[in-house]
Structure formats: structure tokens, C-alpha cells
């Protein structure tokens, strides 16, 4: 159970880093495309990409916590 706990904790950390990269890329692309009139959506729409990542991070954290608690 200790290995499972560590694996899901590592996965949560990796998802956090990936989320930052994806959201930054989408928001930056939308911002500069909006400056030239290439998109009709505001750049803040890119922040909606946080939702699936946040759900996955919370799920990984819960699994990691419960596995750690069971190993004791």
C-alpha cells in the first residue's frame, strides 16, 4: 500500500505541473490570437481547462491518502 500511496502522490504532483503548462499555453495562445482578431472567445476561456485537471488531482490525492492510511 505504501508504493500505491507514493505512486498516486507522484501522479498528483505531475498532473499539477502538466496543468500549469497546458493552461498557460492555451491562455497565451488565446490572448495573442484575440489581439489580432483571430478568435471570438476571450482568453479567460482557457482557464476552463483547470476543471478536469483539478478533479484528477483531487482524486489522486484521495486515493493516496486512503492508501497511506490503510498501510498503517
C-alpha positions in Angstrom: 0.0 0.0 0.0 2.9 2.3 0.6 4.0 2.1 -3.0 0.5 2.8 -4.2 0.3 5.8 -2.0 3.6 7.1 -3.3 2.6 6.5 -6.9 -0.6 8.4 -6.6 1.1 11.3 -4.8 3.7 11.5 -7.6 0.9 11.4 -10.2 -0.9 14.3 -8.4 2.3 16.3 -8.5 2.9 15.5 -12.2 -0.7 16.4 -13.0 -0.3 19.8 -11.3 2.8 20.6 -13.4 1.1 19.4 -16.6 -2.0 21.5 -15.7 0.2 24.6 -15.4 1.8 24.1 -18.8 -1.5 23.4 -20.6 -3.4 26.3 -19.1 -0.6 28.7 -19.7 -0.2 27.6 -23.3 -4.0 27.8 -24.1 -4.4 31.2 -22.3 -1.3 32.7 -24.0 -2.4 31.4 -27.5 -5.9 32.7 -27.0 -4.6 36.1 -25.8 -2.4 36.7 -28.7 -4.9 35.3 -31.2 -7.5 37.7 -29.7 -5.2 40.6 -30.2 -5.2 40.0 -34.0 -9.0 39.2 -34.2 -8.4 35.5 -34.9 -10.7 34.2 -32.2 -14.0 35.3 -30.8 -13.6 33.8 -27.3 -11.7 35.7 -24.6 -8.5 34.3 -23.2 -10.2 33.5 -19.8 -12.0 30.6 -21.5 -8.6 28.8 -21.4 -9.0 28.7 -17.6 -11.8 26.1 -18.0 -9.0 23.6 -18.7 -8.3 23.7 -15.0 -11.5 21.8 -14.2 -10.6 18.3 -15.4 -7.1 18.6 -14.0 -8.4 19.7 -10.6 -10.8 16.7 -10.5 -8.0 14.3 -11.3 -5.6 15.9 -8.8 -8.2 15.7 -6.1 -9.0 12.0 -6.9 -5.3 11.1 -6.9 -4.8 12.9 -3.5 -7.8 11.0 -2.0 -6.5 7.6 -3.2 -3.0 8.4 -2.0 -4.3 9.5 1.4 -6.6 6.4 1.8 -3.8 4.0 0.8 -1.4 5.6 3.2 -3.9 5.4 6.0 -4.6 1.7 5.2 -0.8 0.9 5.3 -0.5 2.0 8.9 
